[in-house]
Amino acid sequence: MRRLSKKYYQEAHLPIFLDNFLFFKCCVLFYVCYNSRMTLDIPHFKAKLEAELKAIEEQMTLIGKANPEHMGEWDASKGDEDPIPGDRSEVADSLETLEENTGIVNELEPQLRNIRIALEKIEKGTYGICEVSGEPIEIERLEANPSARTNKAHLND
């Protein structure tokens, strides 16, 4: 790789204090950001997100109902039928079903929320940008999880 001289920086109207390493690092970051945005197929990811949203909402309607008091939240249901009050086994089965459905709803609600956030980001033009670092999210990560909000480096942040 050719080393750039200070004269090059002056001719290019770049500050002299930039050394080759910093300049190279900035160029790489720009290249990665620019190319990631250029190769990100937004309609593809929007279709994936909408399909996931529909599938999760269908699953949620089978095990619960939307909470009218809190928009976007769901409450688990006991099942199809109310148990006969005197039949302990029916009441126990109903409570067990409610407990299972509550666990499923608690698992699906954050996924549903993240999908809605990702769809909002598509509309705002910020989809595919890590919320922690501001760098692009890897395309492989978005393919695996289109509603990802961070890149691999900030997966646990």
Buried (B, 14 or more C-beta within 10 A) or exposed (E): EEEBEEEEBEEEEBEEEBEBEEBBEEEEEEEEBEEBBEEBEEEEBBEBBBEBBEEBBEBBEEBBEBEEEEEEBBBBBBBEEEBEEEEEEBBEBBEEBBEEBBEBBEEBBEBBEBBBBBBEBBEEEEBBBBBEEEBBBBBEBBEEBBBBBBBEEBEEE
